[in-house]
Amino acid sequence: MVKANLIQIHDVIRLNYYFLLFFVFSFHNKMVRWITPFVKQCFVTSGVAISMAQFGLVFGITAILIPQLQSQKPVMLIDESTESWIAAIPGFALLFGNFTIPTIMGKYGRKVANIISVLPVIVGWLLITSASNTYFILAARFLQGISMGMSTSLGPILIGEYTSPKYRGAFLSSLCLVMAMATLTVHSVGSYVTWQWTAFVCSVITFIDLLIVINSPESPSWLADQGKYEDCRKVFIWLRGDTENEELEKMIEASKIVRESKADVVISDTFVKNLKAKFAVGFEALRRKEFYKPIFVMVHVYTLGEWAGINILSPYIVEVAEALVDKDKMNVPLLVVTVDAQRIIMNAAAIYFMTKFRRRVILISTTMLCVAVLLLISAYSYAKTSNLLPFDHPSIGAILLHVHMFTIATGSVPLPMTISGEIFPLQFRSVSGALSAVFFSFHLFITVKTYRYLRNSLGLHGTYLIYAAIVTYCLVVSWIFLPETKDRTLQEIEDEFRGGPPTRDRDENTAEILMETK
């Protein structure tokens, strides 16, 4: 009887075992079918996106941190100058990240650079969480600025190298949506808990980002640039599938041409001759269209993006709203919330626009509308303060604010990020991206620091007039020199700047220069 029962139990266990194997096999097959190249691209892009979301978290927490510090003056005394530096020092520190990251991502790879870029911001959040005085907060925000400077140069390049041309625009424009969502997140959390707990929540988000980055592969473009062609093929196919092999082979062929042109050149190990060789190659690179043209274009596109008004409407939107509408006739806090909500909605809409319309069309149309709105706000503000309006209503100022945010959220904010991930050549991508990002960081710091001075000395109308003039100039330059990048491979865009595909003859100049320095 006992033996019969044992046999029955054994049969049940074996049946359950077979059922479990069947379930695991079926689930595995479904998971394999579900994890498509697009899903893999979403995964690796999410790590980059959360890194870029630090812009929203770091600058967004200022609205929570400063008011709470002011209410805790016996604990942490701050004056107006300290407040200004707490708000602006990340923009200044961005420059250090811009200059640091090119060597790292060029020599050690994009993945290592991405991991290193996340570490300072985690330390920064933990410092803020445990800060006992403003020195800790300033140091933390300086570290966060360095991290954001690294991400500014690295993030768009990584997405450009990771993703397919048909998805690239959407992935790059999603960075701005994630930044806006991060701002909303930190404002929402900070409305209910202290700035220490808000910083802790931000540190958890950043730690999740670190885990994603660690589990992401190396960029196939960097592997090709290093001559690791088999690894490049494996990662490229893992990310893209086997439907884009033409782009893969063109990228590898272009890399081989550059490497073979320098293969027989031996440089002396002496410091002086090595330094001389680097300067010689650097000056030769400056003469190449594929090096200086993308930088020239991105400098103006970044400048356009920073002076279009986002650095007014993010930290100073309450002041602008109160200048355009009478707070006795309209609920200004509600107006600010609706403008913030519109930014998220329009950032999401921009992702759709990137998949349907050409980059140049979106940039030119939204920027022309932005210039018109800047001029209208300038004229309306001047007429309002000078009592020249024959008729006025709070809805006029509210509509102008919303239209201004529309032009920013669909054009001048997402497009610089999108274009910067597409136009830099592989050979100079690290340096070109970093040099261009320096201007992004510079203009970010300048616009945030000078707004109050311009507003106090020239008024809102004078400030907006200056912004309109700068944006108009950058629009004209972009209109003339910016090529269309939608649905084109990175190699095709690089060839257009170069004036044709790479050839061995075209790269012999660099080899000859290196030989002369021996």
C-alpha positions in Angstrom: 0.0 0.0 0.0 2.8 2.4 0.9 4.7 1.4 -2.2 1.7 2.1 -4.3 1.3 5.6 -2.7 5.0 6.3 -3.3 4.5 5.4 -7.0 1.5 7.7 -7.3 3.4 10.6 -5.6 6.4 9.9 -8.0 4.0 10.1 -11.0 2.5 13.4 -9.7 5.9 14.9 -9.2 7.1 13.8 -12.7 3.9 15.1 -14.2 4.4 18.5 -12.5 8.0 18.5 -13.6 7.0 18.0 -17.3 4.3 20.6 -16.9 6.9 23.1 -15.4 9.3 22.3 -18.3 6.5 22.9 -20.8 5.6 26.2 -19.1 9.2 27.5 -19.0 9.7 26.5 -22.6 6.5 28.2 -23.7 7.3 31.3 -21.6 10.8 31.4 -23.0 9.6 31.3 -26.5 7.1 34.1 -25.9 9.8 36.2 -24.2 12.2 35.6 -27.1 9.5 36.8 -29.5 8.7 39.7 -27.3 12.3 40.9 -26.9 12.6 42.4 -30.3 15.4 44.8 -31.5 13.1 47.7 -30.8 12.6 46.6 -27.2 16.4 46.2 -26.8 16.8 49.7 -28.1 14.2 50.9 -25.7 16.2 49.3 -22.8 19.6 50.9 -23.7 17.9 54.2 -24.4 16.2 54.2 -21.0 19.6 54.3 -19.3 20.6 57.3 -21.4 17.3 59.0 -20.9 17.4 58.7 -17.1 20.9 60.2 -17.1 19.6 63.1 -19.2 16.6 63.4 -16.8 19.0 64.6 -14.2 18.5 68.0 -15.8 14.9 68.0 -14.7 15.8 66.6 -11.2 18.8 68.8 -10.5 17.2 72.1 -11.7 13.8 71.1 -10.6 14.8 70.5 -6.9 15.8 74.2 -6.7 12.2 75.2 -6.5 11.8 72.9 -3.5 15.2 73.3 -1.9 15.5 77.2 -1.7 12.1 77.9 -0.1 12.6 75.2 2.5 16.1 76.5 3.3 14.6 80.0 3.7 12.1 78.6 6.2 14.9 76.9 8.1 17.2 80.0 8.6 18.2 79.1 12.2 19.4 75.8 10.8 21.0 76.8 7.5 21.4 80.5 6.8 21.3 81.5 3.1 21.3 84.9 1.5 20.3 86.1 -2.0 23.8 85.5 -3.4 23.9 81.9 -2.0 20.5 81.2 -3.5 21.7 82.4 -6.9 24.7 80.1 -6.8 22.7 77.1 -5.6 20.5 77.6 -8.6 23.2 78.3 -11.2 26.3 76.4 -10.2 25.3 73.2 -12.0 25.3 75.2 -15.2 28.8 76.4 -14.5 30.0 72.9 -13.6 28.6 71.6 -16.9 31.8 72.9 -18.6 34.0 70.6 -16.5 32.0 67.6 -17.6 32.1 68.7 -21.2 35.9 68.8 -21.2 36.4 65.6 -19.2 34.2 63.2 -21.1 35.7 63.2 -24.6 39.0 61.5 -23.6 37.0 58.9 -21.5 34.5 57.9 -24.2 37.1 58.0 -27.0 39.7 55.9 -25.2 37.8 53.7 -22.8 34.4 53.4 -24.6 30.9 54.9 -24.4 29.8 52.4 -21.8 32.6 53.1 -19.3 32.0 56.9 -19.9 28.3 56.4 -19.2 29.0 54.6 -16.0 31.4 57.3 -14.9 29.0 60.0 -15.7 26.3 58.6 -13.4 28.6 58.3 -10.3 29.1 62.0 -9.5 25.3 62.7 -9.6 24.7 59.8 -7.1 27.3 61.2 -4.8 25.7 64.6 -5.2 22.2 63.4 -4.2 23.6 61.6 -1.2 25.5 64.7 -0.1 22.3 66.8 -0.3 20.4 64.1 1.7 22.9 64.4 4.5 23.9 68.1 4.1 24.3 70.1 7.3 25.4 73.4 5.7 25.3 75.2 2.3 28.9 74.2 1.5 27.8 70.6 1.2 24.9 71.6 -1.0 27.1 73.7 -3.3 29.6 70.9 -3.6 26.8 68.4 -4.3 25.3 70.6 -7.1 28.8 71.2 -8.6 29.2 67.4 -8.8 25.8 67.1 -10.3 26.7 69.7 -12.9 29.8 67.8 -13.9 27.7 64.7 -14.4 25.2 66.6 -16.5 28.0 68.0 -18.6 29.2 64.5 -19.3 25.7 63.4 -20.2 25.1 66.4 -22.5 28.1 65.3 -24.7 27.5 61.6 -24.3 23.8 61.0 -24.3 22.7 62.1 -27.8 25.8 60.4 -29.3 25.0 57.1 -27.6 21.4 57.1 -28.7 22.5 58.0 -32.2 24.9 55.0 -32.2 22.5 52.6 -30.5 19.3 53.1 -32.4 17.9 52.5 -35.9 17.5 55.6 -38.2 13.7 55.1 -38.3 13.5 55.2 -34.4 16.4 57.6 -33.8 14.5 60.8 -34.0 11.8 59.6 -31.6 14.3 58.2 -29.1 16.4 61.5 -29.1 13.3 63.7 -28.8 12.1 61.5 -25.9 15.0 62.9 -23.8 13.2 66.2 -23.4 10.0 64.4 -22.4 11.9 62.6 -19.7 13.4 65.8 -18.5 10.0 67.4 -18.2 8.6 64.4 -16.4 11.6 64.5 -14.0 10.8 68.1 -13.2 7.2 67.2 -12.5 8.3 64.3 -10.3 10.7 66.3 -8.2 8.2 69.1 -7.8 5.4 66.6 -6.8 7.5 64.7 -4.3 9.0 67.9 -2.8 5.5 69.2 -2.3 4.8 66.5 0.3 8.2 65.7 1.9 11.4 67.5 2.9 14.2 68.4 0.5 16.3 65.6 2.2 13.7 62.9 1.3 13.3 64.4 -2.1 17.0 64.1 -2.7 16.9 60.5 -1.5 14.1 59.6 -4.0 16.3 61.2 -6.7 19.2 59.1 -5.6 17.1 55.9 -5.9 16.1 56.9 -9.5 19.8 57.5 -10.3 20.8 54.2 -8.9 18.3 52.4 -11.1 19.8 54.3 -14.0 23.3 53.0 -13.0 22.0 49.4 -13.1 20.6 49.8 -16.6 23.8 51.4 -17.8 25.9 48.6 -16.4 23.8 46.0 -18.2 23.8 47.9 -21.5 26.3 46.8 -24.3 29.2 48.9 -25.7 28.4 51.1 -28.7 28.9 49.3 -32.0 30.4 52.5 -33.5 33.1 52.7 -30.9 33.9 49.0 -31.3 34.3 49.6 -35.1 36.5 52.6 -34.4 38.7 50.4 -32.3 39.0 47.7 -34.9 36.9 45.2 -32.9 34.8 44.3 -35.9 33.5 40.9 -34.7 32.3 42.4 -31.4 30.9 45.3 -33.4 28.8 43.0 -35.6 27.5 41.0 -32.6 26.4 44.1 -30.7 25.0 45.8 -33.8 22.9 42.7 -34.7 21.8 42.3 -31.1 20.5 45.9 -31.1 19.2 46.2 -34.6 18.5 42.6 -35.9 19.8 41.5 -39.3 17.8 44.0 -41.4 20.3 46.9 -41.3 23.5 45.1 -42.3 24.2 47.6 -45.1 24.7 50.3 -42.5 26.9 48.0 -40.5 29.2 47.1 -43.4 29.5 50.8 -44.5 30.4 51.8 -40.9 33.1 49.0 -40.7 34.5 49.8 -44.1 34.8 53.5 -43.3 36.6 52.6 -40.0 39.0 50.3 -41.9 39.9 53.1 -44.3 40.9 55.4 -41.5 42.8 52.7 -39.6 44.6 51.4 -42.6 45.8 54.8 -43.7 47.7 55.1 -40.3 48.7 51.4 -40.0 52.2 51.8 -41.2 53.0 55.1 -39.4 55.2 54.7 -36.3 55.5 57.8 -34.0 58.5 58.4 -31.8 57.9 57.7 -28.1 59.5 61.0 -27.1 57.1 63.4 -25.4 58.0 66.3 -27.6 57.5 64.4 -30.9 54.3 62.9 -29.6 53.0 66.3 -28.7 54.0 67.7 -32.0 52.2 64.8 -33.8 49.0 65.5 -31.8 49.1 69.2 -32.7 49.7 68.4 -36.3 46.8 65.9 -36.5 44.6 68.4 -34.7 45.3 71.2 -37.1 44.7 68.7 -40.0 41.4 67.8 -38.5 40.4 71.5 -38.2 40.7 71.7 -42.0 38.2 68.8 -42.6 34.7 69.7 -43.5 33.3 66.7 -41.6 35.0 68.1 -38.4 34.3 71.8 -38.4 30.9 72.0 -40.2 28.9 69.9 -37.7 30.5 71.8 -34.8 29.6 75.1 -36.5 26.0 74.0 -37.0 25.6 72.6 -33.5 27.0 75.7 -31.8 24.2 77.7 -33.5 21.5 75.1 -32.9 22.4 74.8 -29.2 22.5 78.6 -28.9 19.1 78.8 -30.5 17.7 76.2 -28.0 19.0 78.0 -24.9 17.9 81.5 -25.9 14.5 80.6 -27.2 13.1 81.0 -23.7 13.2 77.6 -21.9 15.7 79.1 -19.3 13.1 81.8 -18.6 10.0 79.7 -18.4 11.6 77.0 -16.2 13.0 78.9 -13.2 11.3 82.2 -13.6 7.9 81.4 -15.0 6.0 82.8 -12.0 7.7 86.2 -12.5 6.9 86.2 -16.3 3.3 85.2 -15.7 2.8 87.9 -13.1 4.3 90.4 -15.6 1.9 89.4 -18.4 -1.3 88.8 -16.4 -2.9 90.6 -13.5 -2.7 88.2 -10.5 -5.9 89.8 -9.1 -7.8 88.7 -12.2 -6.2 85.3 -12.9 -5.0 82.4 -10.8 -1.2 82.6 -11.6 -0.3 79.3 -9.8 -2.9 77.5 -11.9 -1.6 79.2 -15.1 2.0 78.0 -14.2 0.7 74.4 -13.7 -1.1 74.4 -17.0 2.1 75.7 -18.8 4.1 72.9 -17.1 1.5 70.3 -18.1 1.5 71.6 -21.7 5.3 71.2 -21.8 5.0 67.5 -21.1 2.2 67.0 -23.6 4.0 68.9 -26.3 7.3 67.0 -25.6 5.3 63.8 -26.1 3.8 65.2 -29.3 7.3 66.1 -30.5 8.2 62.4 -30.5 5.4 61.8 -33.0 6.4 64.9 -35.1 10.0 63.5 -35.3 8.7 60.3 -36.9 6.5 62.1 -39.4 8.2 65.4 -40.4 11.7 66.4 -41.5 14.0 67.9 -38.8 14.6 71.1 -40.8 10.9 71.7 -41.3 10.1 71.3 -37.6 13.1 73.5 -36.6 12.4 76.3 -39.0 8.7 76.4 -38.5 8.7 76.3 -34.7 11.6 78.7 -34.4 9.9 81.3 -36.7 6.8 81.0 -34.6 9.0 81.4 -31.5 10.6 84.6 -32.8 7.2 86.0 -33.5 5.9 85.2 -30.0 9.1 86.6 -28.4 8.4 89.9 -30.3 4.7 89.9 -29.4 5.5 89.3 -25.7 8.1 92.1 -25.9 5.6 94.5 -27.5 2.7 93.5 -25.2 4.8 93.8 -22.1 6.1 97.3 -23.2 2.6 98.5 -24.0 1.2 97.1 -20.8 3.8 98.8 -18.5 3.5 102.0 -20.5 -0.3 102.0 -20.4 -0.6 102.1 -24.2 -3.1 99.2 -24.5 -6.5 100.3 -25.7 -7.8 97.0 -24.5 -6.4 94.4 -22.1 -7.5 91.0 -20.8 -5.6 88.4 -18.7 -6.2 85.7 -21.3 -4.0 87.6 -23.8 -0.9 87.1 -21.6 -1.9 83.5 -20.8 -2.3 82.7 -24.5 1.1 84.2 -25.3 2.7 82.1 -22.6 1.1 78.9 -23.9 2.1 79.6 -27.5 5.6 80.3 -26.4 5.8 77.0 -24.5 4.4 75.2 -27.5 7.2 76.5 -29.8 9.8 75.6 -27.2 8.5 72.1 -26.3 8.0 71.0 -29.9 11.1 72.7 -31.4 13.9 74.4 -29.6 14.1 72.0 -26.7 13.9 68.5 -28.4 15.6 69.3 -31.7 19.1 70.3 -30.4 19.2 67.0 -28.6 18.0 65.1 -31.7 20.4 66.8 -34.1 23.4 66.5 -31.8 23.0 62.7 -31.8 23.1 62.6 -35.6 25.5 64.9 -37.3 29.0 64.2 -35.8 31.4 62.0 -37.7 32.6 58.7 -36.1 36.3 59.6 -36.2 35.7 62.9 -34.3 32.5 62.1 -32.5 33.8 62.4 -28.9 35.7 65.7 -29.4 33.0 67.3 -31.7 30.2 66.4 -29.3 32.1 67.8 -26.3 33.2 71.0 -28.1 29.6 71.7 -29.2 28.2 70.9 -25.7 30.6 73.5 -24.2 28.4 76.2 -25.9 25.3 74.5 -24.6 26.7 74.7 -21.1 27.9 78.2 -21.5 24.6 79.5 -22.8 22.7 77.6 -20.1 24.8 79.3 -17.4 24.7 82.8 -19.0 20.9 82.8 -19.6 20.1 81.7 -16.0 22.6 84.1 -14.4 21.8 87.2 -16.6 18.0 87.1 -16.7 17.5 89.0 -13.5 20.1 91.6 -14.5 18.5 92.1 -18.0 15.0 92.1 -16.5 15.9 94.8 -13.9 17.9 97.0 -16.4 15.9 96.6 -19.6 12.5 95.3 -18.5 10.8 92.1 -19.7 10.2 93.7 -23.1 13.9 94.5 -23.6 15.0 91.0 -22.4 12.6 89.3 -24.8 13.8 91.6 -27.7 17.4 90.5 -27.1 16.3 86.9 -27.0 14.4 87.3 -30.3 17.5 88.9 -32.0 19.8 86.0 -31.0 17.3 83.3 -32.0 16.7 85.0 -35.3 20.5 85.0 -36.1 20.9 81.3 -35.2 17.8 80.4 -37.2 19.3 82.0 -40.4 22.6 80.1 -39.9 20.8 76.8 -39.2 18.5 77.3 -42.2 21.6 77.7 -44.5 23.9 75.1 -43.2 21.9 72.4 -41.4 21.3 69.3 -43.6 18.3 67.0 -43.3 19.0 64.0 -41.1 15.7 62.2 -40.8 15.7 58.5 -41.8 19.4 58.7 -42.9 22.2 56.6 -41.5 25.0 58.3 -39.5 27.4 57.4 -42.3 25.3 59.1 -44.9 25.1 62.3 -42.9 28.8 62.2 -42.3 29.4 61.7 -46.1 27.3 64.8 -46.9 29.4 67.0 -44.6 32.6 65.5 -46.1 31.4 66.0 -49.6 31.5 62.3 -50.5 32.3 58.8 -49.0 35.6 58.2 -47.3 38.5 57.0 -49.4 42.0 55.9 -48.6 43.4 58.8 -50.7 41.4 61.3 -48.7 43.0 60.1 -45.4 46.6 59.9 -46.7 47.2 63.5 -45.7 47.0 62.5 -42.0 49.4 59.7 -42.5 51.9 61.9 -44.3 51.7 64.5 -41.5 52.3 61.8 -38.9 55.4 60.6 -40.9 56.8 64.1 -41.0 56.7 64.3 -37.2 58.9 61.2 -36.7 
